[in-house]
Amino acid sequence: MFLRLHEAYETLSDPMSHQEYNCKLGLSPTVSWRPPCSVVNGNNKFTSDDQEMTRSRWQDQIVELKRRSNRRMAQKNGSWAARHRAQNLRRD
């Protein structure tokens, strides 16, 4: 764990590494998903396509996590709402 923390500190303390990290994660100072910097392919830099893939992956993960959460809640079968969600999940 200490090694991971150290690696994260090194990445975020170096301005270039920090910028590339932000680009890779799709983080930008603007609301849109456009890259916050001018990036080119190669030399460990990330393109707009990389960001779109990352964004798409995050969206897929969120959908899957919500589906799992709804299924778990439905299995508890404690309330009317839980039973209703379970019926809807079976229909999908």
Secondary structure, DSSP 8 states (H G I E B T S, - for coil): -HHHHHHHHHHHHSHHHHHHHHHHHT--SSSSSS-SS---SBTTB--HHHHHHHHHHHHHHHHHHHHHHHHHHHHH--SHHHHHHHHHHHH-
